[in-house]
Each structure stands twice: as structure tokens, then as C-alpha cells.
Amino acid sequence: MAATPKDASLYLRVLENMEEGVIAIDRHGTVVLHNPAAQSCTGLSEKQVVGRHYLDLFEKQDKLLGLINTALEKNRSLFNHEELLLTRPNGEPLPVRASLSPNFDRQGEPDGVILMLRDLTQVRELQEAIHRAETLSMLGTLAAGLAHEIKNPLGGIRGAAQLLGMELPEESPLKEYTSVMTREVDRVNDLIEELLDLARPPSPRQGQVNLGRMLSDIVLLQRENHRPRQVDFQLQLDPSIPAIRADEKLLIRLFLNLVKNAAEAVEKGGRVLIRSRIGSRFLYNRPGEKPMPLVLIEIRDNGPGIPREQMENLFTPFFTTKDRGTGLGLTICQKIVNDHGGFLKVESEPGEGTLFTVSLPMRLPPEKRDH
């Protein structure tokens, strides 16, 4: 039975709204269909692709070409379990998973293949987030076990140093050493407290948080702190984002750390852009809760960027590129985001600045959900 115009319109809408990239190749090897998701994967528009031979489109991508060749020759379905890197004209190679199905005409004769591409970028991000969460959990357990054993001797050392200082005459040069001992003990104690922050359970004090107002207040303070360096802070906040249910103190600590880091990374007269928006790529879905959109807060600077060899260690505890710092700031930021059920992502290219993106579930306070 021939498809009606209504059916054809439905099929077209389905293709246009699919998350998977769909590329139809006829029996002569010519691309005849290239849906919007495929355009996103390949980095090429429909006009650039339709009518071209697949050998030209996927030149030098031997694994993918081998799959297409086999599917065309054997007229059978193929699924590649391994991750493929799809080369694109502009930008980094895209991790994808490919599957192919034979395409038959109305008489049941082979008429080419349908290539489907699944973007694995989000899967990679989720895997990285899970790995960092597991690392945080192990570190938190270690910190909780060691803190008691370390803090008790530190208290004794500090008390002894203070008593020794009280016994020494004011003119004694040794008093300077007791002051140094006390100060260094306090510094180690502060470090232990930061480690304990990783072991403590999420704060139950969740309330209504206006992200726009919070970010504006943080930028107001940072603008004053960095006025001598003439750092240009720019706010692009979506006024339609409602107040969300979260721990305000923890979020202040999170965004203050990220905005401060961005401001310190730029040169004199540099720029820091803080932007909020509602994510449209996927929903946050947790058992027992309705799917909800994500609120994205982006902190972008035009500093020197982060070298690629440092990117892998960026969230590793005690790793720091600063002269003064514990290397726990981003680790604690990661835990705060995890405790809120969100994601923390960083993108950076040397010479092109750095972008931190915080994704938080748009959980509405109870009084807002009821209306």
C-alpha cells in the first residue's frame, strides 16, 4: 500500500527529530538522505552531503568504510560494538557508535544501506563523572579514617608550641619559631578540614535558591576584588530560570571558587563571562522523580587555557598549578555538584581560554511544584 502524504510527513518528522544520525546510501554508493542529527555528527550540511559518494564523505576512515562496504555487498545488518572516531572538517573527532541496515525497495530488492550514528560524547562525559565520583568517595573514606589520628597529635603540637612561647622571654629569638610552628599546624589543620568536606554527607539544608541573584552577588564582589587588574566581568543570565531547590551555602562556595579561578587565570584587562541557560540536549531522570530539565551555568574566561597534559589531572586531589593552593578547590567543587545530582564539565584549549559548565537539575521548591 502506497504511503499517503500524511504518512510521508510523519516519517519526515520522525527522521528530523531522531537523536541518531541517519544517512541513507543507495546501491550505487550515493548519499540520498542526511538527517539533522547526522549533520551534527559529520559537521556537514545536507547540501554538502546529499549526492556525494560515501567514499568521498568518509575518506580515510577505514573502519567505517569497511562496515559500509560489507553491508552493501552482503545486504545484511551490522553493528559495531567498538567506538569509532568520526573525522569532521572543523573541530575534534567525534566518538560515535555505528550500525547499518539494508534498505529494500517496494519490490523487496536491495537498494543500498542505512547508516545510523550514535553520538557518544554524553556517554563519555557520564563515564568521566562516575569515575570522578568514585575517586571522591574513596578519598572521603580515607580522609575520614585519618582525620582523627592526625588532628589529635596536631592539637598536642599546637598546645606545646603555645606553652613554649609563653615561657620564653619576649626578647628571645626562639619566639619566632614557636609562632611559625603554630601557624603551620593551623595550615595543616585547615587542609584536613577541607579533606573532611569530601567525606561529609550532603548537607540537608536545601531551600529555595535564586541562581541569578546569587551569581550577580558573587560577580559584584569579584569585580571589586579584581578592579586593580581591570577584569571585565560579563553576566548573561536567563531571567526565565526559576528558583531551584538546592543548598545555597554550598552553591555559593561552588560558584565563588569557579568565578575566582577564572578571574585569576586572565591577564590584566581580561574577560570573564558568566552565563545561565536551560539545557535542551537531555533531561535529568532519577528513579522516583519526574524527568526534569537541567540548568546550565557557564563560566568562560579568555585566559591562556589549560595544557592538555594537565586536563586529565584537573580534578585530582592535591593537583594544582598555583603557587599557593591545596589542590582541593576543584575536587570540592566536583563533590558539591555531585551532591546536587549534577555534572561539572571543563573544556579548554591552550591560548583560547577555559569553559567550566555546571549542570544542575531544575528541582523546583515544593510550593512551586504544587501550582
C-alpha positions in Angstrom: 0.0 0.0 0.0 1.4 3.4 -1.0 2.2 5.9 1.7 -0.1 8.8 2.0 1.1 12.4 2.1 0.2 12.4 5.8 2.4 9.3 6.4 5.3 10.8 4.5 5.1 13.9 6.6 5.1 11.8 9.8 8.2 9.8 8.6 10.0 13.1 7.8 9.2 14.5 11.3 10.5 11.3 12.9 13.7 11.5 11.0 14.2 15.1 11.8 13.7 14.6 15.5 15.8 11.4 16.0 18.8 11.7 18.2 20.7 9.2 16.0 22.3 10.4 12.8 20.7 8.7 9.8 22.5 8.5 6.5 20.8 6.6 3.6 23.2 5.3 0.9 21.8 3.9 -2.4 23.1 0.8 -4.1 25.4 2.9 -6.2 27.1 4.4 -3.0 25.5 7.8 -3.3 24.1 9.5 -0.2 20.4 10.2 -0.6 19.4 11.2 2.9 21.2 13.0 5.7 19.0 14.0 8.7 19.8 16.9 11.2 21.4 14.6 13.8 23.7 13.3 11.0 24.6 16.9 10.1 25.6 17.4 13.8 27.7 14.3 13.8 29.5 14.9 10.5 29.7 18.7 10.7 28.4 18.9 7.2 25.1 20.2 6.0 22.5 18.3 3.9 23.5 20.2 0.8 27.2 19.4 1.3 26.5 15.6 1.6 23.4 14.5 -0.5 24.5 13.5 -3.9 28.1 12.6 -2.9 29.6 9.2 -2.9 30.2 7.7 0.6 33.9 7.1 -0.3 34.4 10.8 -0.6 32.3 11.6 2.5 34.3 9.2 4.8 37.6 9.4 3.1 40.5 7.8 5.2 38.1 6.5 7.8 38.9 2.8 7.1 36.9 1.1 9.8 33.6 2.9 8.9 34.3 2.4 5.2 34.8 -1.3 5.8 31.5 -1.5 7.6 29.6 0.2 4.8 31.3 -1.9 2.1 30.4 -5.1 3.9 26.8 -4.0 4.4 26.4 -3.1 0.7 28.0 -6.3 -0.5 26.3 -8.7 1.9 22.9 -6.9 2.2 22.9 -7.6 6.0 22.7 -5.6 9.2 25.9 -4.8 11.0 26.6 -3.3 14.4 29.9 -2.1 15.5 30.5 -2.6 19.2 33.7 -0.6 19.3 33.8 3.2 19.5 34.7 5.0 16.2 36.2 8.4 15.9 34.4 10.3 13.2 36.6 12.8 11.4 35.0 16.2 10.9 36.1 19.2 8.7 36.0 21.5 11.7 36.5 20.5 15.3 37.7 17.5 17.2 36.9 13.9 16.0 33.6 12.8 17.4 33.2 9.4 19.2 30.3 7.5 17.7 28.9 4.0 17.5 27.7 2.9 14.1 25.1 0.4 12.9 24.0 -0.4 9.4 20.8 -2.0 8.0 20.0 -3.0 4.4 17.5 -0.8 2.6 15.0 -2.5 0.3 12.7 -1.0 -2.4 9.0 -1.7 -2.7 9.7 -4.9 -4.7 11.9 -6.2 -1.9 15.1 -5.7 -3.9 18.3 -4.4 -2.2 18.5 -0.6 -2.6 21.5 0.3 -0.5 22.1 0.7 3.2 21.0 2.9 6.1 23.9 4.1 8.3 23.0 5.1 11.9 25.5 7.1 14.0 25.1 7.5 17.8 27.0 10.4 19.4 28.9 9.0 22.4 30.0 12.4 23.7 27.5 12.4 26.5 28.2 8.8 27.4 31.9 9.7 27.8 31.0 12.7 30.0 28.8 10.5 32.2 31.6 7.9 32.5 34.1 10.6 33.5 31.6 12.0 36.1 31.1 8.5 37.5 34.9 7.9 37.7 35.4 11.2 39.5 32.6 10.4 41.9 34.2 7.1 42.8 37.5 8.8 43.3 35.9 11.3 45.6 34.2 8.5 47.6 37.5 6.7 48.1 39.3 9.9 49.1 36.4 10.8 51.5 36.6 7.4 53.2 40.4 7.7 53.6 40.1 11.3 54.9 37.5 10.3 57.5 39.7 7.5 58.7 42.9 9.5 59.0 41.5 12.8 60.3 41.0 11.7 63.9 44.5 10.2 64.1 46.1 13.3 62.6 44.1 16.0 64.4 44.8 14.8 67.9 48.6 15.0 67.6 48.3 18.3 65.8 46.3 19.7 68.8 49.1 18.5 71.1 51.8 20.1 69.0 49.9 23.4 68.8 49.4 23.4 72.6 53.0 22.7 73.3 54.2 25.4 70.9 51.9 27.9 72.6 53.1 27.0 76.1 56.7 27.2 75.0 56.1 30.6 73.5 54.5 31.8 76.8 57.6 30.5 78.8 60.1 32.3 76.6 61.1 35.9 77.2 59.8 38.5 74.8 63.2 39.3 73.5 64.1 35.6 72.8 64.6 34.9 69.1 63.1 31.5 69.7 59.6 33.0 70.0 59.6 33.4 66.2 60.0 29.7 65.8 57.0 28.9 68.1 54.9 31.3 66.0 55.9 29.5 62.9 55.0 26.2 64.5 51.6 27.4 65.5 50.9 28.9 62.1 52.0 25.7 60.2 49.9 23.5 62.5 46.9 25.7 61.7 47.6 25.4 58.0 47.7 21.6 58.2 44.5 21.6 60.2 42.8 23.7 57.6 43.9 21.2 54.9 42.4 18.3 57.0 39.1 20.2 57.3 39.0 20.6 53.5 39.6 16.8 53.2 36.8 16.2 55.7 34.5 18.2 53.5 34.9 15.4 50.9 33.8 12.8 53.4 30.9 14.6 55.0 27.4 13.6 53.7 25.5 16.1 51.5 24.0 19.0 53.6 20.3 18.5 54.2 19.7 22.3 54.4 18.1 22.6 51.0 15.9 25.6 50.3 14.9 28.0 47.5 17.9 29.3 45.6 17.7 32.2 43.1 20.7 31.4 40.9 20.5 34.8 39.0 20.7 36.8 42.2 23.4 34.6 43.7 25.6 34.9 40.6 25.1 38.7 40.5 26.2 39.0 44.1 29.3 36.9 43.5 30.2 38.9 40.4 29.7 42.2 42.3 32.2 41.1 45.0 34.7 39.7 42.5 34.5 42.8 40.3 35.6 44.9 43.3 38.4 42.4 44.2 39.8 42.5 40.7 39.3 46.1 39.9 43.0 46.9 40.0 43.5 44.4 37.3 40.6 45.8 35.3 39.0 42.3 34.8 35.8 42.6 32.7 33.0 40.5 34.2 30.1 40.0 31.9 26.7 38.5 33.0 24.3 36.8 30.6 21.6 35.4 32.9 18.3 33.8 31.6 15.6 35.6 33.6 13.1 32.8 32.9 15.0 30.3 35.1 13.0 29.8 38.3 14.4 29.4 41.8 15.6 25.8 42.3 15.8 23.6 45.4 19.4 23.4 46.5 21.9 24.2 49.3 22.6 27.9 48.9 25.8 27.9 51.0 27.3 25.1 49.0 26.4 26.7 45.7 27.9 30.0 46.8 31.1 28.1 47.6 31.0 26.3 44.3 30.5 29.4 42.0 32.7 31.7 44.1 35.5 29.2 43.6 34.9 28.9 39.8 34.5 32.6 39.2 37.5 33.5 41.3 39.6 30.9 39.5 38.5 32.3 36.1 39.4 35.9 37.2 42.8 34.8 38.4 43.5 33.0 35.1 43.2 36.0 32.9 45.7 38.8 32.2 45.1 42.4 33.1 42.1 43.6 31.2 40.9 40.0 30.6 37.3 38.9 30.4 35.1 36.5 32.4 31.7 35.6 31.1 29.1 34.1 33.4 26.0 32.7 31.5 23.0 30.8 32.6 20.5 28.9 30.4 18.2 25.9 30.4 19.8 22.8 28.7 17.9 21.3 25.8 20.0 18.3 24.9 18.7 15.9 27.6 16.7 15.6 30.8 17.7 14.6 34.3 16.0 11.4 35.1 16.2 9.8 38.5 14.2 6.8 39.9 11.1 8.1 41.8 11.3 11.6 40.2 9.8 13.1 37.1 12.2 13.9 34.3 13.4 17.5 34.7 15.4 19.9 32.6 18.9 20.9 33.6 20.0 24.4 34.4 23.4 25.2 32.8 25.8 27.8 34.3 28.8 28.5 32.2 31.9 30.3 33.4 34.2 31.2 30.5 37.5 33.1 30.6 39.8 34.3 27.8 43.0 33.3 29.7 45.8 31.2 28.5 43.8 28.0 28.7 44.9 24.7 30.3 47.6 22.5 28.7 46.2 19.1 27.5 48.6 17.2 29.8 47.1 18.9 32.8 43.4 18.4 31.8 43.3 14.8 32.9 44.6 15.7 36.4 42.4 18.8 36.9 40.0 17.2 39.4 42.7 15.0 41.0 43.1 15.9 44.7 46.2 17.9 45.6 46.9 18.7 41.9 47.3 22.5 41.5 49.0 24.8 39.0 49.0 27.7 41.5 52.0 28.8 43.6 49.8 28.8 46.7 46.9 26.3 47.0 46.0 22.9 48.3 44.7 21.5 45.0 41.4 20.6 46.6 39.3 23.5 45.3 38.1 21.8 42.1 37.8 18.5 43.9 35.4 20.0 46.4 33.5 21.8 43.6 33.1 18.4 42.0 31.6 17.0 45.2 29.2 19.9 45.6 27.9 19.3 42.1 27.7 15.5 42.7 25.7 16.1 45.9 23.2 18.1 43.9 22.8 15.3 41.3 24.6 17.5 38.6 27.6 17.4 36.4 30.7 19.5 36.2 32.5 19.7 32.8 35.6 21.6 31.7 36.7 22.5 28.1 39.9 24.3 27.3 42.4 24.9 24.5 45.8 26.5 25.1 45.6 30.1 24.0 41.8 30.1 23.8 40.7 30.2 27.4 38.7 27.8 29.5 35.0 27.0 29.9 33.5 25.4 33.1 29.9 24.2 32.8 27.8 23.3 35.8 24.6 21.4 35.1 22.1 21.2 37.9 18.7 19.5 37.9 15.9 22.1 37.9 14.2 20.9 41.0 11.5 23.3 42.0 10.8 24.1 45.6 7.6 22.3 46.9 5.4 25.4 46.7 6.3 25.9 43.1 5.7 22.3 42.1 2.2 22.3 43.5 1.0 25.1 41.2 
